[in-house]
Amino acid sequence: MSGQTPPTLQKLARQTLLRDEALAISSLEELPAVVFPPLFQEAFAGRLNKLIKAMVAAWPFHDLPVGPLINMHNLETLQALLDGVDMRLTRKFHPWCLRTPLQTLSITHCLISQTDLDSFSCCHNLFKLKNLEIRGVTLFALDLMPLRGLLGKLAGTLESLDFQWCSMKDSQLIVLLPALSQCSQLNQINFYSNDFSMAILKDLLQHTANWSKMNVEQYPVPLECYDALGHVSRERFVELCQELMDTLRAKREPKSISFATNVCQNCGKTCVYGQGARLCSCLQ
């Protein structure tokens, strides 16, 4: 007698569908919602691009977190995903989905190329997004003009934006500034762990008068807070963060704002400046 646990009926059903892509696509409107996430993961693993496209169009939930799944070197799979988003909002493939367009898109901890970014940002039917998370995705070597175009289309709907751990530089934030300044519905933004100078951070804060609904905003400390070895200068940290606070308060009164350093190489903590200065163990 085998000691292996027999597959569940749901798993057997998924295996049957994955063996016959045409059958799987024709069955989507009848599938219970609970089947979608595991079937979607297995379709990604098997690069069943037609099924991926159809599943995105018929997706029964508000959120579609695809970041951990995407192999960004496989452009055919990425294109299938984007085609499915287009179908979701332009065809009567699944009426529940057309009434509830995609509100959250999360792309995290993966590699993307310029071609990937161009394809993603040109998907014009993403204009209903309320939450956009691009976290742990290295952007410093990329042209962000396509992303600026997307943010411009989301100016009236976007409520939260997360760019943490993206290794962005001054030149890239300059590209995004015109679109960011128009995002009047933003209530949460995160720029932690990017590499911005004092000048560009001040420029950003001076262009946020439209952010009247902002509740939580998180920024990296300016590069001028670090010495040549990457260590934080306590005096510069306090001085420059307070100057940035004053710059913002000249435009609007923040509700919850913080500036954070990178993780300390010695103690593994960060210094955070908000209502006051919270220093890492090494600087206390």
Secondary structure, 3 states (H helix, E strand, C coil): CCCCCCCCHHHHHHHHHHHCHHHHHHHHHHCCHHHHHHHHHHHHHCCCHHHHHHHHHCCCCCEEECCCCCCCCCHHHHHHHHHHHHHHHHCCCCHHHHHCCCCEEEEECCCCCHHHHHHHHCCHHHCCCCEEEEECCCCCCCCCHHHHHHHHHCCCCCCEEECCCCCCCHHHHHHHHHHHCCCCCCCEEECCCCCCCHHHHHHHHHCCCCCCCCCEEEEECCHHHECCCCCECHHHHHHHHHHHHHHHHCCCCCCEEEEECCCCCCCCCCCEECCCEECCHHHC
